[in-house]
Amino acid sequence: KCPMKSYLKYSKNNKVFERQLRLVIALFFVVILWWLLPEYYIVHSVTNSDGFTRGIAIKLGSSPLFSERKFRRGDVVSFKEGFLRRIFPGGLLVKTIACVSGDVICRRANVIYCNNIPLAYVRHYTSMFVPLFSPFKENECVVIPEDMYFVVGEGNLPRSYDSRYLGFIGANRFLYKVYPLDKKEKINFSVYE
């Protein structure tokens, strides 16, 4: 017998096995990536109140990597506000977290303060003379409860419909965490710490 023939036969079977093994390993990694990668969509700001024009919104809980619901000051989040569905399709708002649990929110002379630093003016009417109501009473201070946040529209802060009128937003209402691709301007929220 020629030893070369048996070697060639073995190497052909070995190559088939190696291909099958590579395919199984590739499929394994595809399944793992499918499980790890979150559900996402591209956000386009239409109201100019978000401080960016485009971003990636990742659905919270759609992947083990994005299941934690801990948020920091400066994080951009998206949540639903039911009565706004007539104005915004789906009722999704994109806002920036300005103040977190334990911070003190005060309203003095129609200005909202976060830890005694002015944050935003409270308007009484929209630009179309629709009345606006704030849940924060004049000359009253409130400590933000656990797992609640004060959110603002960063890009167009004076006209943004945010926590000044909605009140505190619970972490359980946040559906997406948004990662802006191009920031137009940035408010330094670290001064509120």
Backbone as CSV, one residue per row, in Angstrom:
resi,resn,N_x,N_y,N_z,CA_x,CA_y,CA_z,C_x,C_y,C_z
1,LYS,0.851,-1.197,0.000,0.000,0.000,0.000,0.875,1.231,0.000
2,CYS,0.329,2.228,-0.680,1.041,3.516,-0.721,0.550,4.371,0.448
3,PRO,1.427,4.793,1.343,1.008,5.614,2.486,0.407,6.954,2.064
4,MET,0.758,7.430,0.900,0.257,8.721,0.419,-1.246,8.669,0.170
5,LYS,-1.772,7.502,-0.320,-3.214,7.371,-0.595,-4.028,7.502,0.694
6,SER,-3.591,6.822,1.742,-4.336,6.894,2.997,-4.267,8.301,3.604
7,TYR,-3.147,8.972,3.436,-3.012,10.346,3.937,-3.962,11.283,3.190
8,LEU,-4.046,11.118,1.845,-4.944,11.960,1.050,-6.399,11.718,1.438
9,LYS,-6.759,10.452,1.676,-8.135,10.118,2.084,-8.443,10.753,3.443
10,TYR,-7.510,10.632,4.384,-7.695,11.210,5.712,-7.800,12.731,5.637
11,SER,-6.972,13.362,4.830,-6.982,14.824,4.750,-8.268,15.337,4.114
12,LYS,-8.862,14.584,3.153,-10.142,15.011,2.570,-11.242,14.948,3.618
13,ASN,-11.302,13.862,4.408,-12.298,13.736,5.469,-12.079,14.805,6.541
14,ASN,-10.835,15.076,6.836,-10.485,16.082,7.832,-10.936,17.470,7.375
15,LYS,-10.782,17.765,6.072,-11.199,19.066,5.549,-12.713,19.223,5.613
16,VAL,-13.438,18.140,5.322,-14.901,18.184,5.421,-15.309,18.438,6.875
17,PHE,-14.673,17.708,7.791,-14.965,17.898,9.208,-14.644,19.323,9.658
18,GLU,-13.508,19.856,9.209,-13.128,21.215,9.571,-14.143,22.228,9.058
19,ARG,-14.640,22.043,7.836,-15.666,22.947,7.287,-16.941,22.885,8.108
20,GLN,-17.359,21.683,8.452,-18.565,21.519,9.261,-18.382,22.146,10.640
21,LEU,-17.211,21.952,11.209,-16.929,22.544,12.516,-16.943,24.070,12.438
22,ARG,-16.354,24.633,11.399,-16.373,26.092,11.217,-17.803,26.610,11.073
23,LEU,-18.627,25.872,10.332,-20.026,26.267,10.140,-20.780,26.249,11.471
24,VAL,-20.587,25.212,12.256,-21.246,25.116,13.566,-20.795,26.248,14.473
25,ILE,-19.494,26.531,14.482,-18.978,27.624,15.318,-19.525,28.962,14.845
26,ALA,-19.581,29.189,13.535,-20.127,30.443,12.996,-21.593,30.591,13.373
27,LEU,-22.375,29.516,13.261,-23.791,29.575,13.640,-23.949,29.854,15.130
28,PHE,-23.078,29.267,15.932,-23.102,29.509,17.373,-22.897,30.997,17.666
29,PHE,-21.911,31.618,17.021,-21.650,33.039,17.243,-22.778,33.916,16.716
30,VAL,-23.405,33.529,15.626,-24.550,34.285,15.108,-25.689,34.264,16.123
31,VAL,-25.957,33.087,16.706,-27.026,32.976,17.709,-26.688,33.813,18.944
32,ILE,-25.441,33.765,19.398,-25.020,34.558,20.567,-25.167,36.048,20.269
33,LEU,-24.710,36.493,19.102,-24.844,37.908,18.743,-26.308,38.314,18.642
34,TRP,-27.132,37.462,18.074,-28.564,37.747,17.964,-29.159,37.959,19.352
35,TRP,-28.721,37.145,20.290,-29.225,37.238,21.651,-28.691,38.478,22.365
36,LEU,-27.421,38.827,22.114,-26.803,39.948,22.815,-27.151,41.309,22.212
37,LEU,-27.276,41.369,20.888,-27.526,42.662,20.262,-28.939,43.146,20.570
38,PRO,-29.067,44.402,20.933,-30.381,44.938,21.304,-31.199,45.368,20.090
39,GLU,-32.475,45.571,20.357,-33.353,46.168,19.351,-33.048,47.665,19.325
40,TYR,-32.933,48.237,18.146,-32.584,49.652,18.060,-33.270,50.287,16.855
41,TYR,-33.278,51.600,16.839,-33.717,52.350,15.672,-32.990,53.680,15.641
42,ILE,-33.018,54.313,14.486,-32.365,55.610,14.316,-33.375,56.703,14.650
43,VAL,-32.973,57.645,15.485,-33.824,58.759,15.897,-33.449,59.982,15.071
44,HIS,-34.442,60.645,14.530,-34.236,61.927,13.849,-35.024,62.975,14.615
45,SER,-34.360,63.988,15.110,-35.031,65.032,15.865,-35.800,65.934,14.904
46,VAL,-37.097,66.058,15.156,-37.910,66.929,14.309,-38.265,68.226,15.014
47,THR,-38.172,68.232,16.342,-38.591,69.419,17.087,-37.422,70.310,17.473
48,ASN,-36.204,69.825,17.278,-35.000,70.577,17.627,-34.887,70.808,19.137
49,SER,-35.660,70.056,19.928,-35.579,70.254,21.374,-34.718,69.196,22.046
50,ASP,-34.085,68.338,21.258,-33.328,67.245,21.845,-31.838,67.507,21.904
51,GLY,-31.341,68.551,21.258,-29.922,68.862,21.296,-29.102,68.094,20.282
52,PHE,-29.752,67.307,19.433,-29.048,66.568,18.394,-30.001,66.361,17.222
53,THR,-29.457,66.013,16.069,-30.320,65.771,14.907,-30.519,64.290,14.631
54,ARG,-29.521,63.459,14.977,-29.649,62.018,14.767,-29.046,61.265,15.943
55,GLY,-29.614,60.107,16.233,-29.075,59.276,17.294,-29.540,57.852,17.142
56,ILE,-28.959,56.964,17.913,-29.381,55.565,17.923,-30.107,55.326,19.235
57,ALA,-31.358,54.864,19.141,-32.150,54.561,20.328,-32.136,53.059,20.537
58,ILE,-31.664,52.617,21.686,-31.589,51.194,22.003,-32.678,50.864,23.010
59,LYS,-33.505,49.881,22.646,-34.624,49.504,23.513,-34.094,48.840,24.774
60,LEU,-34.535,49.336,25.916,-34.102,48.796,27.197,-34.752,47.435,27.425
61,GLY,-33.963,46.479,27.862,-34.474,45.142,28.117,-34.521,44.249,26.888
62,SER,-34.113,44.753,25.724,-34.154,43.932,24.513,-32.915,43.060,24.381
63,SER,-31.990,43.180,25.314,-30.750,42.409,25.281,-30.198,42.356,26.696
64,PRO,-29.485,41.291,27.036,-28.874,41.240,28.377,-27.905,42.389,28.623
65,LEU,-27.322,42.933,27.559,-26.381,44.038,27.714,-27.081,45.348,28.065
66,PHE,-28.377,45.462,27.748,-29.112,46.707,27.974,-30.354,46.458,28.829
67,SER,-30.215,45.659,29.862,-31.359,45.363,30.717,-31.381,46.204,31.985
68,GLU,-30.242,46.768,32.374,-30.165,47.552,33.611,-30.852,48.901,33.426
69,ARG,-31.618,49.301,34.417,-32.363,50.555,34.346,-31.801,51.578,35.317
70,LYS,-30.503,51.728,35.342,-29.851,52.773,36.130,-29.415,53.868,35.170
71,PHE,-29.769,55.085,35.506,-29.481,56.202,34.612,-28.694,57.265,35.366
72,ARG,-27.911,58.039,34.608,-27.092,59.100,35.184,-27.532,60.444,34.621
73,ARG,-27.119,61.462,35.306,-27.326,62.825,34.843,-26.659,62.979,33.469
74,GLY,-27.377,63.521,32.509,-26.833,63.701,31.167,-27.212,62.603,30.189
75,ASP,-27.760,61.474,30.676,-28.209,60.416,29.770,-29.412,60.915,28.972
76,VAL,-29.484,60.515,27.712,-30.616,60.861,26.856,-31.525,59.641,26.800
77,VAL,-32.808,59.848,27.103,-33.771,58.746,27.172,-35.013,59.082,26.355
78,SER,-35.775,58.039,26.051,-37.034,58.208,25.328,-38.132,57.500,26.112
79,PHE,-39.290,58.124,26.194,-40.413,57.557,26.932,-41.715,57.996,26.271
80,LYS,-42.802,57.336,26.650,-44.106,57.653,26.073,-44.858,58.614,26.974
81,GLU,-45.525,59.526,26.355,-46.417,60.443,27.066,-47.743,60.377,26.322
82,GLY,-48.729,59.732,26.922,-49.971,59.378,26.257,-50.701,60.489,25.527
83,PHE,-50.915,61.615,26.185,-51.736,62.652,25.577,-51.046,63.335,24.394
84,LEU,-49.747,63.124,24.226,-49.033,63.747,23.112,-49.118,62.928,21.820
85,ARG,-49.818,61.803,21.840,-49.888,60.949,20.646,-50.529,61.649,19.458
86,ARG,-51.378,62.619,19.730,-51.988,63.364,18.619,-50.965,64.242,17.910
87,ILE,-49.976,64.726,18.664,-48.964,65.622,18.104,-47.776,64.830,17.579
88,PHE,-47.259,63.886,18.404,-46.087,63.097,18.038,-46.525,61.655,17.803
89,PRO,-46.260,61.092,16.615,-46.637,59.696,16.357,-46.031,58.768,17.404
90,GLY,-46.870,57.942,18.004,-46.393,57.014,19.032,-46.254,57.648,20.395
91,GLY,-46.295,58.975,20.476,-46.191,59.661,21.756,-44.830,59.559,22.408
92,LEU,-43.777,59.256,21.638,-42.431,59.135,22.212,-41.754,60.493,22.312
93,LEU,-41.211,60.782,23.474,-40.440,62.002,23.690,-38.988,61.612,23.944
94,VAL,-38.061,62.425,23.475,-36.631,62.217,23.727,-36.152,63.390,24.568
95,LYS,-35.656,63.085,25.766,-35.230,64.124,26.704,-33.926,63.727,27.378
96,THR,-33.279,64.713,27.992,-32.023,64.497,28.708,-32.279,64.554,30.205
97,ILE,-31.691,63.632,30.945,-31.837,63.620,32.409,-30.984,64.742,32.987
98,ALA,-31.643,65.693,33.660,-30.944,66.835,34.250,-30.720,66.644,35.741
99,CYS,-31.679,66.019,36.438,-31.581,65.833,37.881,-32.019,64.409,38.222
100,VAL,-31.371,63.835,39.225,-31.597,62.431,39.571,-32.158,62.305,40.990
101,SER,-32.437,61.069,41.386,-32.972,60.794,42.721,-32.100,61.421,43.803
102,GLY,-32.758,62.063,44.763,-32.036,62.711,45.860,-31.749,64.177,45.633
103,ASP,-31.815,64.645,44.386,-31.621,66.074,44.115,-32.839,66.860,44.605
104,VAL,-32.635,68.135,44.873,-33.718,68.997,45.355,-34.160,69.916,44.220
105,ILE,-35.454,69.866,43.898,-36.045,70.724,42.870,-36.859,71.803,43.564
106,CYS,-36.573,73.059,43.240,-37.305,74.190,43.807,-37.830,75.063,42.666
107,ARG,-38.941,75.731,42.929,-39.473,76.713,41.975,-39.572,78.043,42.694
108,ARG,-38.813,79.014,42.181,-38.843,80.363,42.743,-38.906,81.350,41.597
109,ALA,-39.877,82.245,41.631,-40.058,83.273,40.605,-40.099,82.656,39.210
110,ASN,-40.879,81.562,39.090,-41.073,80.866,37.816,-39.792,80.299,37.215
111,VAL,-38.801,80.049,38.049,-37.577,79.387,37.593,-37.428,78.099,38.395
112,ILE,-37.132,77.004,37.687,-36.884,75.720,38.341,-35.401,75.650,38.687
113,TYR,-35.111,75.302,39.941,-33.735,75.150,40.420,-33.491,73.679,40.744
114,CYS,-32.308,73.216,40.394,-31.881,71.869,40.759,-30.683,72.040,41.686
115,ASN,-30.843,71.653,42.940,-29.788,71.834,43.953,-29.327,73.291,44.012
116,ASN,-30.273,74.218,44.006,-30.058,75.671,44.104,-29.321,76.282,42.913
117,ILE,-29.280,75.613,41.793,-28.709,76.164,40.562,-29.837,76.295,39.548
118,PRO,-30.041,77.482,38.949,-31.152,77.657,38.010,-31.040,76.708,36.818
119,LEU,-32.170,76.083,36.496,-32.191,75.114,35.397,-33.013,75.620,34.219
120,ALA,-34.242,76.051,34.472,-35.109,76.454,33.359,-36.256,77.318,33.856
121,TYR,-36.716,78.164,32.973,-37.845,79.048,33.249,-39.154,78.285,33.001
122,VAL,-40.157,78.531,33.832,-41.471,77.908,33.660,-42.382,78.903,32.948
123,ARG,-42.843,78.522,31.771,-43.758,79.384,31.012,-45.202,79.081,31.407
124,HIS,-46.082,80.049,31.188,-47.492,79.862,31.501,-48.310,79.531,30.266
125,TYR,-47.765,79.846,29.072,-48.462,79.594,27.813,-47.464,79.135,26.759
126,THR,-47.964,78.329,25.817,-47.132,77.949,24.672,-47.086,79.129,23.709
127,SER,-46.333,78.978,22.629,-46.261,80.049,21.629,-47.601,80.232,20.915
128,MET,-48.500,79.245,21.051,-49.834,79.355,20.450,-50.887,79.670,21.511
129,PHE,-50.435,80.179,22.666,-51.293,80.631,23.772,-52.135,79.518,24.384
130,VAL,-51.600,78.301,24.355,-52.233,77.185,25.067,-51.668,77.206,26.488
131,PRO,-52.525,77.168,27.512,-52.026,77.247,28.892,-51.149,76.045,29.265
132,LEU,-50.100,76.321,30.014,-49.211,75.286,30.534,-49.320,75.284,32.051
133,PHE,-49.292,74.087,32.633,-49.392,73.960,34.077,-48.216,73.159,34.595
134,SER,-47.597,73.656,35.652,-46.462,72.971,36.251,-46.898,72.302,37.555
135,PRO,-46.457,71.062,37.791,-46.798,70.408,39.063,-45.998,70.960,40.246
136,PHE,-45.018,71.822,39.971,-44.192,72.397,41.033,-44.758,73.751,41.440
137,LYS,-45.089,73.876,42.709,-45.694,75.111,43.211,-44.615,76.151,43.498
138,GLU,-45.020,77.395,43.367,-44.122,78.525,43.614,-43.610,78.480,45.055
139,ASN,-42.305,78.754,45.238,-41.630,78.787,46.548,-41.741,77.465,47.308
140,GLU,-41.714,76.371,46.576,-41.770,75.053,47.199,-40.602,74.210,46.687
141,CYS,-40.002,73.436,47.589,-38.897,72.550,47.216,-39.320,71.099,47.430
142,VAL,-38.861,70.237,46.517,-39.209,68.817,46.560,-37.940,68.003,46.308
143,VAL,-37.750,66.941,47.088,-36.638,66.016,46.856,-37.120,64.972,45.852
144,ILE,-36.314,64.726,44.817,-36.700,63.742,43.802,-36.673,62.355,44.433
145,PRO,-37.790,61.627,44.371,-37.855,60.285,44.975,-36.950,59.276,44.267
146,GLU,-36.769,58.135,44.897,-35.949,57.051,44.343,-36.508,56.597,42.993
147,ASP,-35.618,56.345,42.046,-35.957,55.886,40.689,-36.838,56.864,39.921
148,MET,-36.760,58.138,40.260,-37.464,59.182,39.518,-36.426,60.171,39.004
149,TYR,-36.782,60.857,37.905,-35.829,61.750,37.253,-36.527,63.016,36.779
150,PHE,-35.754,64.090,36.697,-36.217,65.349,36.124,-35.546,65.459,34.761
151,VAL,-36.348,65.463,33.695,-35.807,65.464,32.326,-36.115,66.785,31.638
152,VAL,-35.216,67.191,30.738,-35.421,68.428,29.973,-35.089,68.176,28.511
153,GLY,-35.658,69.023,27.650,-35.286,69.033,26.242,-34.096,69.953,26.099
154,GLU,-32.970,69.392,25.776,-31.710,70.122,25.873,-31.508,71.168,24.780
155,GLY,-31.899,70.884,23.565,-31.573,71.774,22.445,-32.391,73.045,22.402
156,ASN,-33.637,72.968,22.838,-34.528,74.122,22.813,-35.166,74.250,24.190
157,LEU,-34.331,74.416,25.196,-34.774,74.380,26.585,-35.924,75.334,26.902
158,PRO,-35.930,76.579,26.415,-37.045,77.460,26.787,-38.416,76.956,26.312
159,ARG,-38.484,76.276,25.171,-39.770,75.842,24.623,-40.052,74.358,24.801
160,SER,-39.185,73.641,25.449,-39.339,72.195,25.585,-40.478,71.843,26.537
161,TYR,-41.222,70.815,26.169,-42.268,70.283,27.047,-41.642,69.120,27.794
162,ASP,-41.277,69.365,29.054,-40.490,68.376,29.794,-40.977,68.286,31.234
163,SER,-40.096,67.923,32.161,-40.497,67.705,33.557,-41.025,68.956,34.239
164,ARG,-40.757,70.127,33.685,-41.343,71.338,34.267,-42.862,71.268,34.233
165,TYR,-43.390,70.537,33.247,-44.847,70.428,33.068,-45.343,69.000,33.261
166,LEU,-44.473,68.008,33.079,-44.862,66.597,33.226,-44.631,66.078,34.635
167,GLY,-43.759,66.739,35.399,-43.377,66.230,36.709,-42.229,65.239,36.574
168,PHE,-41.956,64.519,37.648,-40.869,63.544,37.625,-41.272,62.354,36.757
169,ILE,-40.270,61.793,36.083,-40.500,60.633,35.224,-39.816,59.433,35.859
170,GLY,-40.553,58.339,36.033,-40.004,57.131,36.642,-39.136,56.344,35.676
171,ALA,-38.139,55.672,36.218,-37.228,54.867,35.385,-37.978,53.783,34.634
172,ASN,-39.076,53.295,35.201,-39.849,52.245,34.535,-40.556,52.745,33.272
173,ARG,-40.663,54.054,33.092,-41.298,54.616,31.885,-40.315,54.790,30.735
174,PHE,-39.016,54.741,31.026,-38.024,54.901,29.964,-38.006,53.645,29.100
175,LEU,-38.249,53.818,27.821,-38.290,52.692,26.892,-36.974,52.521,26.144
176,TYR,-36.318,53.637,25.827,-35.100,53.603,25.035,-34.043,54.485,25.682
177,LYS,-32.794,54.085,25.508,-31.681,54.962,25.848,-31.102,55.415,24.519
178,VAL,-30.929,56.724,24.361,-30.529,57.287,23.079,-29.063,57.703,23.141
179,TYR,-28.327,57.320,22.107,-26.924,57.696,21.976,-26.815,58.651,20.790
180,PRO,-26.732,59.967,21.057,-26.676,60.944,19.965,-25.446,60.737,19.084
181,LEU,-25.639,60.868,17.781,-24.532,60.750,16.830,-23.883,62.100,16.573
182,ASP,-24.643,63.176,16.744,-24.105,64.520,16.510,-24.780,65.504,17.455
183,LYS,-24.063,65.907,18.469,-24.590,66.885,19.424,-24.461,68.281,18.848
184,LYS,-25.574,69.044,18.889,-25.520,70.438,18.434,-24.947,71.334,19.516
185,GLU,-25.384,71.097,20.727,-24.889,71.862,21.871,-25.011,70.969,23.085
186,LYS,-24.290,71.271,24.107,-24.281,70.414,25.283,-24.411,71.262,26.527
187,ILE,-25.409,70.947,27.346,-25.555,71.603,28.641,-24.734,70.797,29.640
188,ASN,-23.962,71.466,30.456,-23.142,70.797,31.438,-23.985,70.522,32.681
189,PHE,-24.551,69.305,32.747,-25.415,68.959,33.856,-24.635,68.599,35.104
190,SER,-23.314,68.490,35.018,-22.524,68.147,36.195,-22.557,69.252,37.243
191,VAL,-22.907,70.472,36.852,-22.971,71.572,37.827,-24.112,71.372,38.815
192,TYR,-25.078,70.491,38.495,-26.214,70.269,39.385,-25.932,69.236,40.456
193,GLU,-24.740,68.636,40.440,-24.401,67.623,41.451,-24.053,68.258,42.776
